[in-house]
């Protein structure tokens, strides 16, 4: 039993490495996305390079052990919640200027969540299969 447990325990180092790196890129994506929301006039952000890097690293973590899927789900949920809160904060700040766009933040947050899923899910699956 000790031999079997030590063999699976050896993999925990690598999943920890990939998840920690994915968390770092997720924080970089958070900062990049908030700056992008402030500086751009586009309603949706299609190109998120740090989110793509996060998905690649989570795919690597999933290829080491299937428990990487739990981290992929948690990080995906975090991007949805954090994106909605960032849009709401910007909408409150911009309410006097562009009231029409500011009131649509729930619609834009839902659409951005779908875009995030389109970026993350196929990438995690493709990296896992490779």
VMD Tcl script that draws the C-alpha trace (Angstrom):
set ca {
  {0.00 0.00 0.00}
  {2.85 2.41 0.77}
  {4.32 1.99 -2.71}
  {1.01 2.79 -4.38}
  {0.38 5.81 -2.17}
  {3.84 7.21 -2.80}
  {3.42 6.87 -6.57}
  {0.25 8.98 -6.58}
  {1.78 11.37 -4.07}
  {4.60 12.13 -6.49}
  {2.07 13.67 -8.86}
  {0.86 16.19 -6.28}
  {4.00 18.26 -6.75}
  {3.27 18.77 -10.44}
  {-0.42 19.51 -10.01}
  {0.53 22.03 -7.33}
  {2.97 23.67 -9.71}
  {0.44 23.98 -12.54}
  {-2.38 25.19 -10.28}
  {-0.16 27.79 -8.62}
  {1.00 29.06 -12.00}
  {-2.63 29.08 -13.22}
  {-3.63 31.14 -10.19}
  {-0.87 33.63 -10.96}
  {-2.01 34.01 -14.56}
  {-5.61 34.33 -13.35}
  {-4.59 37.29 -11.19}
  {-2.76 38.83 -14.16}
  {-5.91 38.32 -16.26}
  {-8.01 40.02 -13.60}
  {-5.79 43.10 -13.65}
  {-5.58 43.12 -17.46}
  {-9.36 42.71 -17.85}
  {-10.21 45.55 -15.44}
  {-7.83 47.90 -17.23}
  {-9.32 46.86 -20.55}
  {-12.87 47.55 -19.37}
  {-11.90 51.07 -18.33}
  {-9.93 51.98 -21.47}
  {-12.03 50.41 -24.23}
  {-15.46 51.23 -25.54}
  {-16.17 47.66 -26.64}
  {-18.95 45.94 -24.75}
  {-17.28 42.52 -24.85}
  {-13.65 41.46 -24.63}
  {-12.88 38.56 -26.96}
  {-9.09 38.40 -26.67}
  {-7.88 37.59 -23.15}
  {-4.35 36.21 -23.40}
  {-3.89 35.66 -19.66}
  {-7.15 33.72 -19.44}
  {-5.91 31.54 -22.30}
  {-2.66 30.95 -20.39}
  {-4.70 30.05 -17.31}
  {-6.70 27.53 -19.33}
  {-3.52 25.98 -20.76}
  {-2.05 25.57 -17.28}
  {-5.30 24.11 -15.94}
  {-5.30 21.66 -18.85}
  {-1.78 20.64 -17.82}
  {-2.96 20.21 -14.23}
  {-5.88 18.08 -15.41}
  {-3.56 15.94 -17.51}
  {-1.48 15.20 -14.40}
  {-4.51 14.26 -12.29}
  {-8.22 14.56 -12.84}
  {-8.48 16.59 -9.66}
  {-7.31 19.50 -11.83}
  {-10.91 19.69 -13.08}
  {-11.99 20.98 -9.68}
  {-9.55 23.85 -10.01}
  {-10.71 24.53 -13.58}
  {-14.32 24.73 -12.38}
  {-13.41 26.97 -9.44}
  {-11.30 29.32 -11.56}
  {-14.01 29.47 -14.23}
  {-16.60 30.38 -11.62}
  {-14.25 33.01 -10.25}
  {-13.91 34.66 -13.68}
  {-17.70 34.86 -13.99}
  {-18.22 36.41 -10.55}
  {-15.24 38.76 -10.75}
  {-16.19 39.92 -14.25}
  {-19.74 40.68 -13.18}
  {-18.57 42.64 -10.14}
  {-16.06 44.60 -12.22}
  {-18.74 45.52 -14.77}
  {-21.14 46.56 -12.01}
  {-18.49 48.76 -10.41}
  {-17.72 50.45 -13.73}
  {-21.44 50.83 -14.49}
  {-22.01 52.64 -11.20}
  {-19.09 54.93 -11.88}
  {-20.25 55.70 -15.45}
  {-23.96 55.99 -14.67}
  {-24.26 59.77 -15.18}
  {-22.23 59.68 -18.41}
  {-23.73 56.81 -20.34}
  {-26.81 55.68 -18.53}
  {-27.99 53.33 -21.27}
  {-24.80 51.27 -21.37}
  {-24.43 51.29 -17.60}
  {-27.85 49.76 -17.06}
  {-27.01 46.81 -19.33}
  {-24.18 45.43 -17.21}
  {-26.05 42.18 -16.36}
  {-26.52 41.45 -20.07}
  {-22.89 42.19 -20.87}
  {-21.72 40.14 -17.88}
  {-23.71 37.13 -19.07}
  {-22.35 37.46 -22.59}
  {-18.79 37.84 -21.29}
  {-19.26 34.70 -19.18}
  {-20.14 32.77 -22.33}
  {-17.03 34.14 -24.04}
  {-14.91 33.12 -21.05}
  {-16.35 29.61 -21.30}
  {-15.54 29.55 -25.03}
  {-11.96 30.48 -24.22}
  {-11.44 28.17 -21.24}
  {-13.36 24.95 -21.86}
  {-12.02 23.95 -25.30}
  {-8.50 24.94 -24.27}
  {-8.55 22.87 -21.07}
  {-9.97 19.87 -22.96}
  {-7.51 20.20 -25.86}
  {-4.48 20.47 -23.58}
  {-5.73 17.55 -21.50}
  {-6.08 15.38 -24.60}
  {-2.66 16.32 -25.94}
}
mol new
graphics top color blue
foreach p $ca { graphics top sphere $p radius 0.5 }
foreach p [lrange $ca 0 end-1] q [lrange $ca 1 end] { graphics top cylinder $p $q radius 0.2 }
display resetview
